[in-house]
Amino acid sequence: MPATDIFAALSAAAFLFYGLACLFSAKLVAEFQRYGLAHFRTLVGSLEVAGALGLIAGWWFPPLQTAAAAGLFALMLCGLWARWRIRDPWYAMLPAFVLAVVNLFIFLRTGGVL
């Protein structure tokens, strides 16, 4: 199994879990309020679930995986910015950073750049 497929599976699992938590978890309602972005919680959760499904569907339609990885990379850059803006410690930003790098890798590999 190629590294891209492994990373896509891990990223899809993470975003499916976190996206559904964004939509249904009271804990994440409070977290988005702390970020000052409560009005974006449903959008972020929906985009994460859509991105996860796009990564999975990309095994059968590769351009969809490329687009989903690009979108998830952009979403994680926004997440890093939000955490930086509220002065979270670096270790709180680590999951978003790792997922950004993973999705950038998927994007570059499936987009034919690497």
N, C-alpha and C positions, 0 to 999 in steps of 0.2 A: 504494500500500500504506500503510495507516494506521501511525502511529508505534507504536501498541500492538503491532501484528503484528511490526514490526521489532525492538522491544525484547524481545518474547516469543521470537522466533527466536534472538536473541543470548544471552538468558538461558538458554534451553533448551540451546543448544550448550555454554555454559560449564558448566552444572550436569551435563550428561550426561558431559562430559569429566572434570570433577573428581570426580563421583560414582563413575565407573568407576575412576578413579585411587585413590580412597579404598578401594575394594574389592580392588584388585589390585596396588597399588604398594607396594613395600617402603619407599620414601622416605616415604610418608604414614603408614606404621605408626610410623616413628620420630617423625614430626611430631606425631601424636596422643599418643605417649608424652611428648613434650616438653610438651604442653598438660596432661598429667595426665588425659587422657580416652581412653586406649587402648581401654577397654571400650565406648566409644560409636562407634568408627570404622565398624564394619559398619552400624550403624543410620544414622549420618549419610550414609554413601555410598548406602545404599538409599533414604533419604528424598530425597537430591539427584537420583538417577536417576528416582524416582517423580515428583518435582516437575517435572523436565524433560519427562517424557512427558505429564504433566498439562497443561503449557503448550502442548505440541503438539496434544494431543487437544482442547484448548479451542478450537481453530479451528473444530471441528465441534460442540462442546458447550460453549458459553461459560461456564456456571457452574463447570465443571471448571477452566478457566483462572483464574478468580477464586480458587478454593480453592487451586490450586497456587501462585499468586503469593503468597497470604497465608502459606502454609506455608513457602515459600522465604524470604520476608521475615523470618518468625520465626526460621528457621534461621540467617540471616545476623546477626540480632541476637544470637543465642547465640554465633555465631562471633566477633563483635566483643567480646562480654563475655569469652570465653575468652582472646582475645589481649590484652585490657586487663588481665585478671587476672594474666597472666604477664609483664606489662610489655613487650610487644612495641612497637617504635617505630611512630609513626603511619602511616608509609608501608607497613608490613606489614599494617595494617588497611584500607588503601585499597580493595583488591579487594572485601572483604566489605562495606564501606560502599557502594561503587558498586552492587554487586548488590542490596543491601538497598533502596537508593533506586529502582533500576530495577523491582524487584518490587513495591515499594509503589506506584509509578506504574501498573503493570499492574493491580494489585488495585483501585486507586481508579477507574481508567478502565473496567475491565470490570465492576466492582461498581456502576456508575452514579453514583458520588459526584462525579466530575469531569466 
